[in-house]
Amino acid sequence: MVGSANNPDTAERSYAELHCLSNFSFLRGASHPHELVHQAQELGYRALAITDECSVAGVVRAYEAARKHAIKLIIGSEFRLDDELLVLLAPDRRGYAQLCTLISHCRRQADKGNYRIQWSDIDNQSGINLDHCLLLYRPDPALKQAQQRLPWLAQQFPGRCWLLVERLLQADDEFHYQQRLQLATALQLPVVCANNVHMHLPQRQRLQDLLTAIRHRSSIEQCGFHLASNAERHLRSLNKIHSLYDQSLIDETLVIAERCQFCLSELRYEYPAELVPAGVTAGAQLRKLVEAGARQRFIDGPSARLRNQIEHELKLIAELNYEHYFLTIEDIVRFARSQNILCQGRGSAANSIVCYCLHITEVDPREVSLLVERFISKERDEPPDIDVDFEHERREEVIQYIYHRYGRERAGLTATVISYRAKSAIRDVGKALAMDESHLAWLISQLDRRDGRQSWQQQLLQLGGDNPDQRHRLLVDLVAEILDIPRHLSQHVGGFVISAGPLSELVPIENAAMVGRTVIQWNKDDLETLGLLKVDILALGMLTAIRKTLDLLNQAPDASEPLRIQDIPREDPVTYEMLCQADSMGVFQVESRAQMSMLPRLKPRNYYDLVVEVAIVRPGPIQGDMVHPFLRRREGSETVDYPSPEVRAVLERTLGVPIFQEQVIKLAMVAAGFTGGEADKLRRAMTAWRRNGYIQQYQQKLVNGMLERGYPLEFAQRICRQIEGFGEYGFPESHAASFALLVYISAWLKCHQPAAFCCGLLNSQPMGFYTPSQLVQDARRHGVEVRTLDINHSHWDCTLEYTGADNNDSDDKADSFRTQGAIRLGLRLVKGLSKEAVEQLQKQRPETGFGSVADARQRCRLKRNDWDALAAAGAFKTLCKHRYQARWELLEDITTLELNEDRLITTSLAHSADSQLAEPKANYRTQVQLKAPCEQDDLEEDFQHMGLSLGRHPLALLRERGLLNDCVCATELQRYRHGQLVKVAGLVTNRQRPRTASGVTFVTLEDESGAINLVVWRATAQAQRHALLTARILKVSGIMEKQGGVIHVIAGRLTDISEHWQAIKVKSRDFC
Amino acid sequence: MGFKVSSTPSTAKLWFYLYFPLLPLEMLYSDKTLKPAVLLDQRRARLWLCNEQASEQGLKSGMAVATACSLCPKVQLLSRQPQQERQQLESLALWAGSFSAQISLQNDNGILLESASMLPYFQGFEPYHRRLQQQLQNIGFSSTIATGHTPLAARLLAHNGGFISTEPEQHLAQLGQLPVAALKLEPKTQERLIGMGLCRLYQLLQLPRNELASRLGAELLDYIDRLRGQQPDPQPLFTPPLQFIQRLDLLHEIDNSQALLFPLRRLLAALEGYLNSRQLRAETLLLELSERQKPDRDACATVRLPLKHSGGEYRSEAWLELWRLRLERLQLQQPIIAMQLSVDQFLERQGVSQDLFVPEKNTQSQRQSPQQLLSRLQTRLGEGAISRIGLVADHRPEKSWRRIPSDQPAASINTAATVTAVPATTAPKGYGAQRPCWLLKQPQPLPAVQLQQQIIRLLQGPERIVSGWWDKSPIRRDYYIGRWPDGRLGWLYRNHQGEWYLHGWFG
């Protein structure tokens, strides 16, 4: 008998709550599933049904909690039809599948977040088969429909239908209760009681009222009768339940609970069958594919060591029954390869030799000695995790392939649960408290989430002043309460579930916001809890860029053998040298300012250095204070010592500093004595740290474990701090290894094929950290010729031109094995120009190009806006005097042109402003000659209409006018000493939001020679925030800081000189 | 070919445009504020208007709220009140009645006045302009004014710093220098013009009409023609209402009676314009001040101040003087959140003597609406004597109904902060069936012994009501129906401390 041990009464007085909403009935339930389970257990309930409204989104969390307790969890769902209400419960696996099917049906008929149910849906003649489900029916308050409804339901659910009675101490409670009991007697139906639970404790009423107000988009005060009149909808004590309901009703709850034997652990993932041919086992099929791959990958066959590794991995996979998982991924990747879509796997299992042979990854196991045990562990028995990145522009093709291959019934995207965070909490709570929205905007703007000294909640409290009014106090309290309460389901970026049978029998499916997309009601943590497998189909811009770069190189006139990723020479010293110089704009992952200032200090010289580089410049390691010890040890200024050989084995490859998530897990095992299972829980606590904050319980265990094993306290505490940092943004080695490969590939391309690489990046926008303007400037500084947009030469994409290119004579590019071309800017850069227009243009364009503006208009019928956009971007430069004139001419109505068609043909070549044609009216050509733009106007127009300019840099113009005489340009900075006073000026290209924890604002300036990195300390920023926050061109006097080849200017005085630009423009106008 | 300057003498046409750039912001504070304040856009993400103090701190319209707050953490962020903006503009139009018979409200915080026909009454342009300037200053809104020979010309010049002239040529010359961006053209048209290097209006005017039309559309030509007066440009005219009732919601509560004079000045200015345009005088004014709701009261109380000027008066200055005296004597019990000024008694402008002989002339102003009748009754019987009962959506019995002041329509009571009038349909089913008709004003304590000894017998219950945590009167009670020994049925409750109270009787 289950029951709370300290209360002998409850042994005989037990109860099962069958109608309980968690906060996954969004904005209705006010308690987390685990809170409900825990409280029900405390109260001595025998069972608890989680019956969220048309949903099972919260049940996995409840299941996770119930596993730890002796309480039975029942899965069900509530449906509302006007004033009437149904609770359906799943007694067994079939019943569960039926319930999921009904939920899917109702959800799929409505918009995202809603559902629609009709009585016909539960009619066993026409609706969905529910012959295993149990039904509780709660009639409308006035019992208007019940007389007819109940007999019908009893017929639909023979022996499985109950009248549901709930006493919530509202007006006429006793009368309603008796009335229902009489009704049941009259109809000879069983009655059962429940409490319409919305929260685990009555104290949650405040939050529940708040959620109600938010749901009705109203303030609490205006919410009136939408609010509950009391706090009775909680998990009530057994005493109270016994005083409210007849014993027979309570007994009936136990009868029903007894009939419900379904447990979520019964959900076994069944793999899609089509990946294995008939008569072959999955294992044999996998072996066949791996062997075929191995023959391709290793031309002389795998070495003995590799052969052993293959056998070892296959054995492990077989023992864990993961063959189907690898086959599923292989199938998707094979499709991508067949479509020439680049992809790259990463994640716990991706860096295995099996995945290398299956072409899931390009990380060559010969280069990295990554042991698969690090990623798949028999002991841990956790499903392998492989994420596959695809080219961002073509991921949709892969998704459509999956839908096509498995059908929408069997493939679905996982959900992401969107919960209340600081901003949304303040906004919604504030509105519900009828606070002024502009005041809320102000409050939000005043919070500094990165302030290490004070949590934002404390800051919020202080914003109310010394004596905050009641409303502000309520806001602070309720924001704290609503935090982490789920708000709605959203679509995960790319997590897919594929099943053997209909997916909707495993988990309900609902509509996503995006048309044609559906999501399942569980997120990836839920799937992991249940041991279900998922595949992450992610989008990565860099893959697009790399593929486009390779395509460009393969189209070069001297291209012979096609260049593939695997053909790119590995461990090229020149490439590493380039990275050591922080010359990494455009390179995957290491192009950010933080990464760039790390490169010259970390000095990556091999692939594994890149793996570390990728993982170390992240908030996790930075917050955990791992970066500086690692740098010091790498520079040799700090000795590496290991407290024990076990720790050495774990940390040696990162010089004694834990940098990867896997190392932390391993450390917990070897140094603190965690079992595999505990370590796994720690890992999940780390990833879920932000969500639940229960990592603390592991910290004590870690410290104790390490002290017991003789490790110093200081060491133990440092490890704990580092784990906390990881909790925020830990980076696993298995992901870093795959990313590092792309870092290398992109770096190699930038180093040896700068023109093609820049072109590939431009054609993959938007992506990366930098704008097309910055990318083009960088390429030009690397000797790449860039040619302007031209109506007669440009294509949609940026292209490489090989005729007349003059950049191949430099010696340092001698090692390139393809001729460099010149970049011809593509028309995709033109703002507001349609792709269809460009296609037509390219089709109609003669070999020799259009002869004139009129010729182009004659041949192509583009929309006015398209002509306008082309002219504005300066694409007619070779055909027309200047862009102002081109725009004027191109805006001419086409019908006017057609009227003069004859003349057009005869005179179109006479392209001068001669006056003999100046007869009014009869002449199609305009008499208007507009004044040409000045250099500054040209620059502005370039930026406005194509986002970059090949003209002189604005700063060069200012310098030419003598306005920056005292300023040093970016490239000259290197000549200055550490600590020297300098003045610099530039366009503000990047301004990291101020008010960081350490008080630093990072600003990047750009002048005609390159970028200048500014560091602005808090005091400077506060004193000069106007210039800092609003200037577009900034002049700065400051102090040089040079450290390990990294240059910063510590800003002193900031001067906004933006008006110089307007000023010289006015001047130039006045003089011309 | 360029445009020809029209040779017809256009001195006959003259418009004044009064532009109140900060009206939506300035109307939100009832005193000249010296603190930086800004008005946010609809989405409350960016600044829309900044007062002078905010501009001095470097705030600009279009700036993100977050940036503004980091630049100037003390800035006061305000939200738009579109309905009140409209009211305020109408009030200004009433005021402007002194200066023109043809007034048009413009939806960019401006008022257009036809002035040519008014100049003779003011002895010419200069005095007219001077009077206008003086009165504008008294109103206390930032403004720029401009003249123009067409409505559009006046509007553009007012929006671009203002310009005063009587000569069409000067207007044109001034307009020519305006940047194209100031013309408020369609964004696409504007982008095209600037993209062809046509940055100022005069450049545009130099281009041949037909070429311009074929490239940029007939709308642009139409615009230019309206600007130059070559196309009629009729404006919707503002008609003053028959009654003068002007309400002002104060964004800041006022607790000092003298501070009421500042906002009152604006209402009186509107009154003067109104009286001028209708050639009337006012004999009795009624000022109603809405008090902030007291915690122990159900509704906002109103202070009603009638003020009579024997013989009638129309000048705002004279009325202001009277009010100053009147308000000096006033002691405010509660801060004031809104004020309303109305005319109780009008007099014709043409001499008092006539009234003696033709009393019927006053019939129009004496005709009383039910509203007026009520307000008169109310002044006679005392405040709060007349009211009706409304049902309110609140679970707490003492909050579930309220007296609605009789002069307030039922629909408008949800403007009071805490209450919504609830149509019966939204109340829960069966609501009210078990509630007594007579609620005691204060629940009366009942000795627990009466219940223990079953002197009072509980017949029904409990109905548990736990609600109201959000304000100062939360309750936690179990309600019962009990029978008294004499057979009366009472509604009683026990609070969470176990104390018993009688709350009402069933009739």
Interface residues (C-beta under 8 A of the other chain):
Chain A: D83 D140 P141 A142 L169 Q170 A171 D172 D173 E174 F175 P202 Q205 R206 D209 I220 E221 Q222 C223 G224 F225 L227 S229 N230 A231 E232 L433 A434 D436 E437 S438 H439 A441 W442 S445 Q446 Q470 L474 D868 A872 R883 Y884 R887 W888 L891 E892 D893 T896 T926 Q927 V928 L930 K931 A932 P933 D937 E941 H945 P994 R995 R1025 H1026 L1029 T1030
Chain B: L40 R44 A45 Q57 G58 K60 M63 V65 A66 T67 A68 C69 S70 L71 P73 V75 L77 L78 S79 R192 G195 M196 G197 L198 L207 P208 E211 S214 R215 L216 V392 A393 D394 H395 N414 A417 T418 V419 T420 V422 T426 A427 P428 K429 G430 Y431 A433 Q434 R435 Q460 G461 P462 E463 R464 I465 V466 S467 W469 W470 D471 K472 D478
